[in-house]
Amino acid sequence: ANNDNTTWSGRSVTCTAPINIAVIKYWGKRDEQLILPTNSSLSASLDQDHLKSTTTASISKEFKRDRLWLNGKEESIENPRIQNCLIEIRRRARKRKHNDDSKSEMLNWSVHICSENNFPTAAGLASSAAGYACLVYTLSKLYDINGDVSDIARRGSGSACRSIYGGFVQWTVGEKKNGSDSIAKVVADVDHWPEMRVLVLVVSDQKKHTSSTNGMRNSVNTSDFLRYRAEHVVPSRMEEMIKAIEEKDYQKFAELTIKDSNQMHAVCLDTYPPISYMNDTSRKIINMIHAFNKYQGELKVAYTYDAGPNAVLYLLDEHVPDVVSLINYYFPPCDNIRETFIRGLKVDFKTDISQELKDVVPLEPSPGAIKYVISTKVGQGPQILPNEASLLNENGLPN
Ligand code: DP6
């Protein structure tokens, strides 16, 4: 029913956003509705060449209702977390546009949103962080909202607020009841520590794990250790971590990263009933890394784990070849995927390691236990793409 003879009148924006991997973990909410955490956290956003979400959001007066497509499938836009983001975006847009009539009309139009990841959901990588950050960033550009929008992304998924920026990013716990001070802040931008590299070890796993949302809710309700961590550990650890990043002190950074991952998983074990996200392979990787670091006489590589068995390693570029050789020796790929075992940034590694090192690592090789490795680095925040990159066609439907 296009009676004014115009072609498509509307507006469309496409953006990308990174995933992030925390080195000081978020684990626990004090407010479930606004998604306010029990402690501050800190992560690095990862390079979008290898891991990213892309979202197109379009508005048009011809659209009949709000619609959403995720990874090629139409989904209900009634999802409460998506609604929380959408409502807050539109509220902010209205506040800004109240004296500009031509633009305020656009606010009554329906929105079509299409989002996809460039990595398989089955890999168990924190896709909700990149997804919600991308959704909120894209909508903020669509409606010309200026200023920080990390508190809006936070309403989609807590960790998403950190993906609104690149480099090393802190999410401050805040004190206010309305959450206005529980936002993301850049600790160091992407160029600050260019030697920092990241290896994502995608671990083979059949088990369906407790979601972070449910897991941390049970921890808040039953773990005394969670309260101890929030009150007595994270505040000083956060200061030390920020200092280590500012001074590019890898030894300190690596020790704090390892300890904080283990503490989050200790809180999970202190939860009743206990939650365990790691599997045998995860534990073997931990043993391998501690033996390797000890053999080297200092920390060359740090591991961290989220709500699943995958390991993420933070290390300096000069040590990537040795560490990948080690991984390839103890967790060799099955024959058919040798070419795609190491993905992302190219690594020159060896297929054997020294006898001396074999003598100190308490493991036998486990073929196929790691599905593949993504070799990447710290990256930038969300990006705006040109119109050609749109995921929606001129009818507002997926391409
Ligand atoms: C283990 O952000 O996925 O990855 O806020 O309920 O959506 P919700 O949880 P989510 O939790 C992530 C937890 C973590 C640690 C971290 O990223 O800090």
Residues whose N, C-alpha, C, O or C-beta is under 5 A from the ligand:
A	BS01	DP6	A22 I24 K25 Y26 S41 G156 S157 G158 S159 A160 S212 T213 D306 A307
